[in-house]
């Protein structure tokens, strides 16, 4: 058994989401969003490198010694599955192991709005799940793929870096390909997928202009494309896609978004009132004629007003979703206010008095 498995086993027993290993500090566990050290000595550079090398292939070792980060999936001795990133920093090597549950969760188990199932019914176009790192985007997409897998008869091709949840084929054929192992890049993977008779293509990350362009082509040519972006709102997502592509393609990109972008889901994780878990809160954009016109006429700044009035279509603003969750006692107000855009609306719910003076001075951008 690799010695690093002992830390992973301890982390799983504690219910953590991530295990952090770095030089000069003891191993750390991410517990409900907070980083906590375990009772262990500070790790030295040599000791930690020895631990990490035990779980790397020769190809991965060569990449690491070549100065590059490594992303891969790892299954521990007791069957725990992890997404791993190994990197170098000023003091030496570092690694983060994120736990991937053995079973794909259902959308209902994640307390997702019913509208997400409707997004799975599209036959073509693009649906994006966005948010910062660690907000559960991959989990939400995995639950959507599982819903498709159980309710439709499709060929689903998933491109991931690395593969996280494992999807056994049910009613669908699910083909999972890993960037760096099975394909050179996301863009190459999408290009290949379009020649493999897909119905649905999952793009793990729209990380560059080429990948975005290929995903747009796939969505325009009769495929349902699911993907992620590291953006923190529906408007920022649309602006990011437009800005990512060359200026001469700006009008073409706006036309694509107006016609083929079906929905944007932006996700955050907020602590529950008891502090023992976190709840996903979503901002949801469902593209309609009004939003399409705003995109084409460079008026994306007016999209929030459409989200406010589009509740009957399943749309919602992040702040309103946070307020609804606070009133339903599903989230901790002191944690929720950190994510709010207009923080003054949340002041009356705050129980931590240290937060109140910060709100009173008029700086609504930070808490």
N, C-alpha and C positions, 0 to 999 in steps of 0.2 A: 504494500500500500504506500502510495506517495505520502510523504510527511505533511504536505499541505492539506491533505484530506482531513486531518485532525481539526484544523481550523474551520474547514467547511462544514464538518459534521457538527461542531459546536455552534456555528452560525445558524444552521438549519434547526437545531434543537431550540435555539432562542427565538426563532421566527423572524430572522433578519431578511432583508432583501438583497444586501450586498456585503461582501467581505473585502475590506481594504488592507493591503499589505504594503508597507513602505519602510524605508530605512530610517532608523532613529526613533521610531515610535513602536508601541506594541500593535498587534493586529487590531483592527477596528471593525465594528459591525454597524451597518445602517439599520436602525430600528425605528420604523414609522417616521422616516424622514430625518432622524437625528443620528449623528455619528458618535458611537460610544466605544471606548477601548475595552478590551478584555484583559483579565489579569494574567499578564505574560510579560516577559522581559522585552526591552526595546530590541528590534531586529537590526542586526548589522548588515552591511552591504554583502559580505561574503555568504552569510547565513541565508539571507533571503534569496540571493541568486541561486544558491544550491537547491532551495525548495522549488523555485520556479522551473529550473532546468529539468527537474524530474518529470514534468508533465508536458514538455515541449518535444516536437518532432525535430529531426535534423534540419529540415527546411525552415522551421520556425526559429530554431537557434541561429541559423545563418542570417535570417532576416533581422533578428534582434541585434546580433553583433554587427550587422551592417548599419545600425543606427536607426532602424525603423520600428514603429509600434507593431504589435501583433494583436489581431482580433481572431478568436476561435472559440468553439464550443468544447466543453470538457465534461465528461461524466466521471464522477468520483467513484471510489471503490464500493460505496454503499448505494450507488444508483442515482445520486443527486446530479442534476444537470445544471450547468452554469454557462453563461456567456462571459468570456474572459477578455480583458484588455491588459497587455503587458507593455510597459513603457520604461524609458530611462529619463531621469531628471537630475538635478544638480547633485544630489547626495547619493545617487545610485539607482538601482532598479526599483520598479513599483508594479503593482498588479491589483486589478479589481475583478472580483468574481461576483457576477450577478446571478442569483438563483432563478432558474426557469422551472416552474411547476411541471410535474410529470403529466398532468391532465390539462387539456385546454379548457379554460373556464367558459361558461356560457354567458351570453350577454345579460341574461337575467341575474346571474350570480354577481356580475359586476355592477348591477343596478343601473344599467344603461337605458336611456330613453328608448321607447319602442321605435322611434323614427330610424334608428340605426339598422333595424331589420329591413326597413323599406329601402335603404340604400343598397342592400344586397340584392334587391329585385331588379336593379337596373341591368340592361343588357349591353350597354356601352356607355362610354364617358369616363370621367375621372372623379373619384372620391378621395379626399385627403384627410388624414388624421394628423394633427399637428400639436406641437407643444415642446417645451424644453426637455432636456435629457432627464430621464427618470420619472416621467409623468405617466407611464403606462401605455404609451402609443402602441408598442408591439403587442401588448396583451389585448388591447381593444381590437386590433386588426386580426389577431389570432382567433378571437371569439367570432368575428365576422366571417372569417374563412371557415371556421367550424360550422357556423350556421348555414353557409352555402353548401358545405360538404354533406350536411344532413337533409337539406330541403330541395336541392336541385341536382341535375345530372350534367356535370360540366367537366371540362378539362382546366384545372387551375394550376398555373405555374407560379411558384414563389421564388423570388430572388432576395437572398438575405446575406448579411455580413456581420456575424456568422448566422447559421441556422439556429433558431431558438426553440420555439415549440415544435414538436414533431407531430405531423398530421397524418394519421393512417387514412388511407382512402376508404370512404364510406359510400355514399351515392355518387361522389365525384372521384375523378382521378386527380390526386394532388401530387405534383412533381415539385420537390424542393431542391433548389440549386444554391450553392454557396459561392459568393464572390471570393476569388482567390484560390478556390479549390476546383470548382466546376466551370466557372466563367471568369474572365479577366477583370471585368468591371460590370457595374449595373447597366451601363449603356449597352455593352456587348450582350449582356443577358437578355435585355428587352429586345434587341435586334434579333437574337436567336429565337426567342420565345414566339415572335410573330410568324416564324416559319414552322412552328410546332403545333398548329391548329389549337390555339388557346381560346378559352372563353373569358377567363379572368387572369390578369397578370398582377401579382403583388410585387411592388418595387419597395424594398426595405428602406431606401432613403433616396430622395431626389436631391442628390448632393452637388450636382454640377450642371452646367448648361446642356451638355450633350445628353445626360440622362433625362433631364426635363424634356428636351426636344423629342427624344425617342419615345418617352411615355406619352407625350401629346399625340404623336403620330399613331401610337397603338390605340389611344382612346378615340381618335377620329376615324379609325378604320374598322370599327365594329367590335371593339373589345372593352370590357370593364376593367379599368386600371385602378387599383388601390395603392396608395403610397403615403409616405410620411415626409414632413418637413419640420425643421427646428425653428418654427415661428410661433408667436405667442398671441395670435388672434386672426380672425378671418380676413380682415382688411390687410394686415401685414403679410398674410400668406399670398394673397392676390398680387400685392405690390412686389413681393419677393420674386415671384415667377416672372412678372413682366420685366423687372430689372435684371434678372439673371441672364436673359437672352440678349443677343446683339441688338443695337438700336434699330437697325434696318428691319428687324423682325418684330418690332414693337406692335404695329398694327395687326399683324398676323397673330401674335400671341394674345392680344386683347380679343380678337375674333374667336380664337379657340376657347378662351375662358368663358366668353359670353355664351357660346354654343354647347361646349362639351364638359365644362366643369359642372358637376352635379351637386356637390356638397363639400363643405369644409367643416370639420369637427376639431375644435381646439380644446385640449384636455389639461387639467391640473389635478393634483392630488392634495386634498386638505384633510387635516387630522380630524378624527371623530371626537366628540365631547369627552369621552373617557381616555383619550390619548393612546388607545391600544390598537388603532388601525387608521387607515386613511380612506377617504371617499373620493371617487372621481367626480369632478364638476366640469361641465362642458359648455362651451359656446358653440352654437350650431348655426351654420348658414346653409340654406337650401336655395339653390339658384333658381330664379324665376325671371320673368320678362323685365321687371323693374330693375333688378340687380344687374342683369345682363346689359341694360342700357347704361347704367352707371359705370360699368367696367369699360364699355366702348367709348364713353365720352369723358374718360379720365376724371370721374367724380366718385372714386372709391371711398373718399372721406364721408360720403353720405350713406354708405352701406349700413352703419350702425342703426340708423333710423328705420331701415327696412327690417333689421333683426328684431327691433322692438315691436314693430307692428305685424310681424309675420308669425306670431305664436300659433295661429291656427294651421300653419304649414309645418310646424315642428321647430321653428327657429327660436333661438333665445340668446340674449346677451350674457356674457360671463357674470357681470355684476348681479343681474337679476337672478341667475341660477344660484349664485352664492347666497343672496338674501333669502331665497326660497329654502335653501338647505339649512340656513341658520334658523329660520322660523320653524322648520320641521325638526329642529334639534338633531340634525344629522351630522353637523360639522361644528368644530370649535370656532367661535367668533374671533378669538384672538389670533388664530392661525389663518382664518379666512380673510381677514383684513389685509394680510400681507400680499394677497393676490388681487385685491380689488383695484379697479382703475380710478373710481371716484370714492376715495376712502372716507370722506365726510359722511356719506350715507350709512356707514357702518359704525360710526363712533358710539352711538347709543347702545350697541351690543357688546362693546369691549368690556371685559372684566379685569384685564391687567391694567391697573392705573398708570403704569409706566408708559403705556402707549398713548394715553390721552394728551399729555402736553405736546407730544410730537405732532398730533393732529391739529392742535389748537394754534400752532404757529403759522399755519397756512401752507406748509409744504405738503402737497397732496401726492407727491411722487414717491415718497419713501416712508417706510415704517420701520 
